[in-house]
Amino acid sequence: MAQTTIPLKHGFVTGKGTADETRHIEVTLRELDSRDVVESQLAAERVVIGDNGKAVAYCSEVLMGLELLRRQILKVGEIPGPLSIKQLYSFHPEDLELLSSKASSLDDMLVGTSTRGRTDAAGDGSQ
């Protein structure tokens, strides 16, 4: 499973205002798997009452993105992931944007790797 470690600009503070206050300066991201995607979609699903009075389920894209990101965080410093949504709120906006961007780049890299190869080759690649 692919991983990447990213240095944070502002760090992630735990134990704020106590003797145990620690600023974590690195985040390790991992690639997503199909379970992460399904669980994120379920967590982001909401039921609302439509104009016609019927219940309608929808998936919030913003919440889905946060759910995916929190699952993609393998660890922050020595804190194991996945993080909670509340913990994501504790990141400085610049660090959260950096994490989102790097997570997206990791996903794109894996998609690119899976499509590499000769498209004109026949068979399974064995000779």
C-alpha positions, 0 to 999 in steps of 0.5 A, a space after each residue: 500500500 502506497 504511503 507518503 509523508 508530508 511536513 506541516 507548515 503549522 503543525 498539529 497541536 495536542 494537549 493544548 495548554 497542558 504540560 503534555 502540549 505537543 506540536 506534531 509536524 508530519 502527517 503520513 498518508 496512505 492510499 485509499 481502498 474500496 472499504 474507505 470509499 464505501 464507508 465514507 459515502 455512508 458516513 456522508 449520506 443524509 436523509 432530508 424531506 423533499 418538497 413533496 414530503 418524501 424522504 430523500 437521501 443525498 451524499 454531501 460531497 464536502 463531508 465525503 471528502 473529509 471522511 475520505 481524508 480522515 481515513 487516508 491519514 495513517 498517522 499525525 506524528 505518533 498519533 495513529 489514524 484515522 482521525 475524527 472529523 473533530 480532529 480535522 477541524 484542529 488543523 490550520 487551514 493551510 495545513 488542511 489544504 496541503 493535506 487535501 492536495 497531497 491526498 489528491 495527488 497520491 490518488 492521482 498517482 495511483 490511478 496513473 500507475 494503474 493505467 500505464 503500459 501498452 494499450 495495444 498489447 494483446 493478452 495478459 503480458 506473459 510470453 
